[in-house]
Amino acid sequence: MDVTINAVLTIVGLVMLCFGGNWLVSGGVTIARKFRISNLIIGMTIVAYGTSTPELAASVAAAGNHGAIILGNIIGSNIANVGMVIGIAAILVPLAVSKSVLRKEIPIMLGVSFLLVLISIDGELSVYDGVLLLTGLGVFGYYTFKDAMKHREENKENIEQNKNNLYLKSFGLIGLGVVLLYVGAILTVDNAVILAQEFGLSEKIIGLTVIAIGTSLPELITSIIAIRKGHGDIGVGNIIGSNIYNILMIMGVGAALGGVMVSSDVFIDYAIMIVFSVSLLIALKTGTVNRIMGACIAIGYVAYLVFTFFN
C-alpha cells in the first residue's frame, strides 16, 4: 500500500511539474511577444527556460543528498528531448526550421555537452565546475540577448489593446507555475527515491527514466502545440535551448550547491546524449525532419530505455 501511495504521489508531482511548466511558458511568451522577439529566440529563451524549470526544481530538491538524481535527470532529459519530443513531434507533423539553427544553435548545444563530459573526467562535478557552467550560462544569455536585439524587427505582431489585463493574467500564470513547480518537484523527487529503494533501482536509473521523462513532458506538450500551429522554430528552438539550459543552468546550480559525484558508467549515457544531438543535426540538414526520421529517432529512444533498465 505504501508503494502505491508513493507511486501516486510521484505521478501527482509529475503532473504538477507539467502544468507548472506550461503555465510559466504561457505567461512568459505573452510578455515576450510585446518586445517583438523572433519565434526562434522565443523558443530558445522564454519557452526553453520555462520548460526547463521542472528539471531545475527537481534538481534543486535533490541537491546535496541525491546527486545521482540530478545528473541522471539532466542527461535523461536531454536524451528525452530529442528522442521522445522531437521523435513524437515529427511523427505528428514534419519539422522544418531555419538554416541559422544548423549554423549556430545546435553547435552550441553540442559544445556545452562536450564541456560537461570534459569537466566530469575527474569523477566529480565540483562547486568550481558549477560556477564554470553558470558563467557559461551568462555568456550564452548575453549571446541570445544580442541575437534577439539584432532580429527584433522580424516579429512585429500586434499586442492586445488591454495591456493591464494582459500583464495581470501573464504574471498570474507565471506565479502559479512557480508554485506548482516547487511543490511538484518535492513530491516527485522524494517519492521517486523511495520507489527506487523499494524496487532495488539506483537513483541514477530513476533520474534517467522516470524523472527525466516526467520533467520533459512540458517540452513535449509545448513543442507539439507550437509545431502544429506552424511555429516549427519555437518547437525546435525549445528543445535546443532546453538542452543548453539543462547543462549550463541546472547542472551548474546542482553542482554549485554541493557538488555531484560522477561514476564511470555515466560516460556511456554522455555518449548516447551526444549521439542523439548529432542525429538531430543530421536530420535537420535535410531541411525537414519527416515522419520516417521522427519514427527512427523515437525507436532509438525506446531502445535506449530498454538498454538502461536491463544493462
N, C-alpha and C positions, 0 to 999 in steps of 0.2 A: 504493500500500500504506500509506504514511504517513497519507494522508487517511482511509483505512478504520480505521486504529488510533485516530486522533483521534476519529472518529465513534463508535466502540465505547466509548472511554473517556468520551465525553460522555454516552452513554446509561447507562453504569455509574454515572457521577456523579449523573445524574438519578434513577436507581433508588435510590441510597443516600440522596439527599435525601428521596425519597418515604417510604422505610421509616423513616428517622431522624425525620422529622416526625410520622409516625403513632405511633411508639413513645413519643416525647416527649408527645404528646397523651394516649395511653392511661394513662401513668403520672400525668400531671398531673390528668386528670379524676377518676381513682380517689381521689386525695388530696383534691381539691376537694370531692367529694361528702360527705366526712366533716364538712365545715362547713355542710352543708345549704344550698348556694348554688343559686339557681333555674337552670333549664335555659338560659334566655336569657343570664343573666350568665355561666354556664359557657361557653356558646358564644362570647360576646364577649370573654372574658378568657383562661382557660386554653387552650381549644381554638383560639381565634383567634391567640393568641400562639404556641402550639406550631406551628400550620400556617404561620405567617409566618416561623418560624425558617429555613426553606430560603432564602427571599428575603434574610433578614438575613445568613446565612452566605455566600451568593453575592455579595452587595453588599460585605461586608467584604473578601472575597477579591479583589474588583475595585477596591477603593478606591485612589485615587491615580492609577494609570496608565490605568484603563478606566472613567472617569466616565460615558461614554455607556451602558455596560452597566448601571450602577446605575440611571440614570434610566429607560432602556428597560425594565429588569426591573420596576421599581415601577409604571410606567404600564401596561405589558403585563399584569402580574399582576392589577391592579385591574380591567382590562377583561376578562381571562380569568375572574376570579372571578364576575363577573356573567354574561358571555356564555356561557362554557363550563360553569362549575359550576352556576349557577342554571338555565341553559337545559337542560342534560342532566338535572339532578336533577328538574326539574319535568316533563320528558317521562316519566321513570320513575314518579314519584309526585307528584301535585299538592301544592303547598306552601300551608300555612296558618299564619299567625303572629299573635301578639297585637298589638292596636292600639297598644300602647306603642312598638313598633318604628317605627311611622309618625310618632309624635309627637316622639320624641327621637333614636333611634339613627341613622336614615337622614339626618335633617337635619344631625347631627354629621358624618357621612361626607361629605356634600356640602360642608359648611363647611370641612373640612380640605382638600378637593380645590380649592376656590376659593383657600384660603390658599396652597397650593402654586403655583397659577398666578400669584398676586399677587407672591410673592417671586421669581418667575422672570423678571419683566418686564425686569430689568436685564441679563439674559443670563447670569446666574450664580447658583448656589446656594452662597453663601459659607459660611465657617465660622460666622459670626454667624447666618446663616439656619438652619444646622444646630442651633445652640444654641436658637434660637427654636422650631424644631419639637420638639426634645427637651423644652423647657419645656411645650409643648402636650401632649406625651405624659404629663408629670407631672400636669397638670391633669386630663386625661382619666382617668388612673389613679385620681386622688382621687375623681372623679365616679363611676366604676364601683365603687370600694370602698364609697362611701356608699350607692350603689344596692343593692349586694349585702347590706349590713347591714340595709337597710330591708326587703328581701324575703327575708331569711334563713329565715324560718319557712315559706316557700312550698314548700320541698323538704325533707321530713323522712324521706328514705329511710334504712333501717337499714344499718348498716355491718357487714361480716363480723366474726365473733367473733375470729378470729385476726388481730389487728391487726398484730403484728410481721411475719408473713409477707406481709401486705398491703402494708405500707410497704416491706419489702425488695424485693418484686417491682416496686413502683411506681418506687422510686428507681433500681432496676436498669435499668428501661426508659428512664427519663429519661437516665441516664448513657450507655447505648448509643445513644440517639437523638442526643445531643450529639456523640458521636464520629463517627457516620455523617454527620451534617450538616456537620461540619468537613471531613472527607475528601472527601465528595461535592461540596461547594462548590468546593474547589480543582480537582478533576477537571473539573467542569462548566465553570467559567469559563475555565481555561487552554486546554482543548481547543476550547471554543466560539470563542474568539478566533482560534485557529489555523484553524479551519474557515471563519470569516468572511473571513479574509485569503485563503485558498485559493480561495474562490468569489467573491471580489470584493464581498462583502456588508459593509455597515457594521456597527460594533459595536452601534449603536442598533437595527438591524433584528434582530440576533441576540438582543439583550436583550428586545425587544418580542415576539418569537415563541418561539424555541427555549427560552431560559432562563425566560421568563415562563410558558409553558405547563408546562414541567417542574416549576418551583417551585410551581405552582398545583395539581399533582396531589394533594398531601396534603389541600388544601381540598376537591377533588372527591371523593376517596375518603371522607374523614371526613363530609362533608355528606350524601352519598348514604346511607352507613351509618346516620347519625343520623336522617335523614328516613324511611328505610324502617322504622326501629324506632319510628316515631311521634313522634320528638322534632324536630319542624319548627323549633322555636325555637332549638335547638342548631345545626341546619344553616344557617339563615338568619343567626343571630347570629354564626356562624363567619365568614361572608362579610363581613358589615358590619364586624365587629371587625378582621378581617384587612386590609381596605381602609384602615381608620383607622390601624392599626399600620404598614402599608406606608409611609404618608406620614410620620407623626409619628416613628416609631421608626427604620425602615430608611433613609428618605431623610435623617432627622436625623443618624443615625450616619454615613452615607455622606458628607454634606456637612461634618460636623464633623471628619472625618478628613482633609480636604484640599480641600474644595470641589468642585463639579461644574459644568462649563460647560453652558449651555442654548442650543441652536441654535433659530433661528426656526421651523423646521418642526416642532419638538416641540409647539408650541401647537395644532397640528391634532390630535395624539394626546391632548393635555389635553382638548380639546373632546369628542372621542369618549369618553374616560373619563367625563366628566361626563354625556354623553348616556346612556350605559349605566346610570349611577347613577340618573338621573332616570327611566329606563324601568323600573327595579326599583321605585322609589317608586310610579309609576303602576300597575304590575301588581299590587302589593300592596294598593293602595287598593280593589280589587275584593273583597278579603278572601282570595282564593286565586289563586295562580299556577297555572293549569291547564296541561294538556299543549299546547294550541294556543299559549298565551302563551310557554311554555317553548321550543317549536319556533321561534317568531318570534325570540326572543332569541338562540337558538343559531345560526339562519340569519344574523342580523345580525352575529354574531361571526365566522362563516366569511367573510362579505363583507368584514369589516374586515381579516382576514388576507390575503385576496386583494388588497385595496387596498394594504396595507402592502408586500407583495412586489413589486407591479407599479407602484407610484407612483414 
